[in-house]
Amino acid sequence: MTAVPACGCTGFYQSHSAATRYCNYADTSRPLDGKRMLQAYAISTAAACSIAVGSLVAVARAPWLRPLGLVVPHAAVCVAGAASTLLNNEADLAEGVQVSDAAGTVRGVSKQAAREGVGRAVLLQSLLVPGCALLAPVLAMRTLVVPRLRHTRPLALWPISAALVAGGVCVLTPAAAAVIPRRVAVPASRVEPELRQLRDEAGRPVELLYSSRILY
């Protein structure tokens, strides 16, 4: 029962993610690699479907695992999102990203800034967004709404379900995303040695460097 929802959710999410990345890609210093995007799409979707199929096999062998089916679609989307983010940012992780000071002046290239940016992107795209838009409405519906209204007011289940989904996508997801700043700021003490001694125009040490890769 979990394989179809998990594969469907993952296929939709990865298609949307790939289309968004293609349309909004802003790093003109590195041409967008279409082959890498296709590989990331295929690998992430295959990984998610493997989780879904694996869950069916596990439940068939151990029926007591059936309640875990609630989180299988979420887990599949999380794994797919993490794999896609890492694969699409392979060049950044290998070569680094440009970093600038508070005034916007590019001061060099940093692999550490790339790692921190990709880490935050994984947190945002594979945990927070799917958790708020997918997992939270399902858990609320199954644990709070259905047990209380299934027998007394069954006709109210569909509108409540729609309201929970809308709330998760339109309210909870933006609120969670706002917790993570769109600009990745890295303390100068954590970047490469050659970037730690930078100074601004007034001769003061540069304390924060900002990645050129914007999260959203």
Secondary structure, DSSP 8 states (H G I E B T S, - for coil): --HHHHHHHHHHHHHHHHHHHHHH---TTS---HHHHHHHHHHHHHHHHHHHHHHHHHHHH-GGGGGGGGTHHHHHHHHHHHHHHHHHTHHHHHH-EEEE-TT--EEEEEHHHHHHHHHHHHIIIIIIHHIIIIIHHHHHIIIIIHHHHTTT-GGGHHHHHHHHHHHIIIIIHHHHHHHS-SS-EEEGGGS-GGGTT-B-TTS-B--EEEES----
